[in-house]
Amino acid sequence: MNSKTQQDETREVTQQPSQAPTTTPHIVIVGGGFGGLQAAKELGKQPVQVTIIDHNNFHLFQPMLYQVATAGLSPSNISNPIRAILEKQQNTGTLMAEVTGIDLDAQQVLMGDRQTLHYDYLVLATGATSNYFGHPEWQQLAPGLKSINDALEVRRTVLSAFEAAEREPDEQKRRALLTFLLVGGGPTGVELAGAIAELVHQSLKGDFRHIDPSMTRIVLVQGPKRILPSFPNSLAQQASKKLKQAGVEIKTGEHVKEVRN
Ligand SMILES: Cc1cc2nc3c(=O)[nH]c(=O)nc-3n(C[C@H](O)[C@H](O)[C@H](O)COP(=O)(O)OP(=O)(O)OC[C@H]3O[C@@H](n4cnc5c(N)ncnc54)[C@H](O)[C@@H]3O)c2cc1C
């Protein structure tokens, strides 16, 4: 985020209703994810004025992104308008805007189009970014899975591979197109591997004439000795068993050092 510049050109956005006593504290929450929404809900019955700002006007249910990425769900299934979620909260307003900075001295949130919003208290709930574990260059080759756009990009890539394979006369190239390698056996990698397996064995069954989607190779590579290291071993074992039954190859204790396009 940038520090405030060209203050004279900024425009203050008023969020306090005209009847609200000026002593009512104004709480600005940046981010309408689980964190921001929970904070807004907790403040719903308090004697405060709340403004929630997000660069999307919808809350995204991130845990189901992998289903959008594998065409099991559409984006609208996992997005809910923030205004609809909070419509009964009379003390809460919603703004769709990109927050570009915070002026701590003036207690103002800075927004994309040089608008500002004064706050008495500020909650920053802007989420996290994907961790490429020291390989930021991999982001170009494999986008994260944090937004609808990311999920649609993965979906386009996955489905396009089957289309290209259907047209490909060369057996070896066809096999390459039908090989999916997932680096990282945490929850996202595990869920995505399982969803691709479901896609090839169920959703795409019988759809193609020159390829058999069930012959797709799905490989999950994990650096540590087991998948899902943040979960109890028994759960990881169970997930591992299910994935193998679904045809996923799991390679643990393997650190990917380089990715070439
Ligand atoms: C693929 C996937 C699967 C997951 N599965 C599970 C699961 O099964 N169980 C589980 O408990 N957790 C799961 N998680 C984790 C869970 O989704 C996150 O922990 C949770 O979404 C974090 O909530 P948050 O409010 O901190 O951030 P987010 O949900 O990321 O929300 C941040 C919000 O801030 C907004 N924002 C960011 N920057 C700005 C800005 N500059 N201006 C305006 N708005 C901004 C964003 O648009 C977003 O709406 C999963 C995550 C992913 C990605």
The ligand as a Tripos MOL2 file, in Angstrom:
@<TRIPOS>MOLECULE
LIG
   53    58     1     0     0
SMALL
NO_CHARGES

@<TRIPOS>ATOM
      1 C1         -8.3480  -23.2380   -2.1620 C.3       1 LIG1
      2 C2         -8.5510  -22.9670   -0.6810 C.ar      1 LIG1
      3 C3         -9.1690  -23.9140    0.1250 C.ar      1 LIG1
      4 C4         -9.3590  -23.6640    1.4760 C.ar      1 LIG1
      5 N1         -9.9980  -24.6080    2.2360 N.ar      1 LIG1
      6 C5        -10.2430  -24.3610    3.5410 C.ar      1 LIG1
      7 C6        -10.9580  -25.2850    4.3540 C.ar      1 LIG1
      8 O1        -11.3790  -26.3420    3.8790 O.2       1 LIG1
      9 N2        -11.1650  -24.9740    5.6540 N.ar      1 LIG1
     10 C7        -10.7130  -23.8040    6.1960 C.ar      1 LIG1
     11 O2        -10.9370  -23.5610    7.3880 O.2       1 LIG1
     12 N3        -10.0370  -22.9090    5.4560 N.ar      1 LIG1
     13 C8         -9.7930  -23.1570    4.1520 C.ar      1 LIG1
     14 N4         -9.1020  -22.2460    3.4010 N.ar      1 LIG1
     15 C9         -8.5650  -21.0550    4.0490 C.3       1 LIG1
     16 C10        -9.6210  -19.9790    4.2160 C.3       1 LIG1
     17 O3        -10.3440  -19.8010    3.0210 O.3       1 LIG1
     18 C11        -8.8810  -18.7070    4.5980 C.3       1 LIG1
     19 O4         -8.2190  -18.9510    5.8170 O.3       1 LIG1
     20 C12        -9.8380  -17.5610    4.7630 C.3       1 LIG1
     21 O5        -10.4870  -17.2750    3.5390 O.3       1 LIG1
     22 C13        -9.0750  -16.3360    5.2380 C.3       1 LIG1
     23 O6        -10.0180  -15.3390    5.4890 O.3       1 LIG1
     24 P1         -9.5910  -13.8210    5.5190 P.3       1 LIG1
     25 O7        -10.8160  -13.0400    5.8230 O.co2     1 LIG1
     26 O8         -8.4130  -13.6610    6.3980 O.co2     1 LIG1
     27 O9         -9.0700  -13.5010    4.0480 O.3       1 LIG1
     28 P2         -9.8010  -13.6310    2.6490 P.3       1 LIG1
     29 O10       -10.9040  -14.6270    2.6640 O.co2     1 LIG1
     30 O11        -8.7120  -13.7920    1.6540 O.co2     1 LIG1
     31 O12       -10.4790  -12.2070    2.4670 O.3       1 LIG1
     32 C14        -9.7350  -11.0460    2.2220 C.3       1 LIG1
     33 C15       -10.6450  -10.0540    1.5320 C.3       1 LIG1
     34 O13        -9.9550   -8.8170    1.4390 O.3       1 LIG1
     35 C16       -10.1910   -8.2470    0.1710 C.3       1 LIG1
     36 N5         -9.0560   -7.3760   -0.1140 N.ar      1 LIG1
     37 C17        -7.7450   -7.7170   -0.1080 C.ar      1 LIG1
     38 N6         -6.9790   -6.6500   -0.3760 N.ar      1 LIG1
     39 C18        -7.8300   -5.6070   -0.5490 C.ar      1 LIG1
     40 C19        -7.6430   -4.2260   -0.8640 C.ar      1 LIG1
     41 N7         -6.4260   -3.7010   -1.0170 N.pl3     1 LIG1
     42 N8         -8.7300   -3.4330   -0.9880 N.ar      1 LIG1
     43 C20        -9.9720   -3.9460   -0.8170 C.ar      1 LIG1
     44 N9        -10.2030   -5.2410   -0.5130 N.ar      1 LIG1
     45 C21        -9.1500   -6.0580   -0.3840 C.ar      1 LIG1
     46 C22       -10.3040   -9.4390   -0.7720 C.3       1 LIG1
     47 O14       -11.0610   -9.1170   -1.9270 O.3       1 LIG1
     48 C23       -11.0100  -10.4610    0.1130 C.3       1 LIG1
     49 O15       -12.4110  -10.4080   -0.0480 O.3       1 LIG1
     50 C24        -8.9030  -22.4550    2.0380 C.ar      1 LIG1
     51 C25        -8.2890  -21.4970    1.2320 C.ar      1 LIG1
     52 C26        -8.1220  -21.7340   -0.1120 C.ar      1 LIG1
     53 C27        -7.4730  -20.6660   -0.9700 C.3       1 LIG1
@<TRIPOS>BOND
     1     1     2 1
     2     2     3 ar
     3     2    52 ar
     4     3     4 ar
     5     4     5 ar
     6     4    50 ar
     7     5     6 ar
     8     6     7 ar
     9     6    13 1
    10     7     8 2
    11     7     9 ar
    12     9    10 ar
    13    10    11 2
    14    10    12 ar
    15    12    13 ar
    16    13    14 ar
    17    14    15 1
    18    14    50 ar
    19    15    16 1
    20    16    17 1
    21    16    18 1
    22    18    19 1
    23    18    20 1
    24    20    21 1
    25    20    22 1
    26    22    23 1
    27    23    24 1
    28    24    25 2
    29    24    26 1
    30    24    27 1
    31    27    28 1
    32    28    29 2
    33    28    30 1
    34    28    31 1
    35    31    32 1
    36    32    33 1
    37    33    34 1
    38    33    48 1
    39    34    35 1
    40    35    36 1
    41    35    46 1
    42    36    37 ar
    43    36    45 ar
    44    37    38 ar
    45    38    39 ar
    46    39    40 ar
    47    39    45 ar
    48    40    41 1
    49    40    42 ar
    50    42    43 ar
    51    43    44 ar
    52    44    45 ar
    53    46    47 1
    54    46    48 1
    55    48    49 1
    56    50    51 ar
    57    51    52 ar
    58    52    53 1
@<TRIPOS>SUBSTRUCTURE
     1 LIG1         1 GROUP 0 **** ****
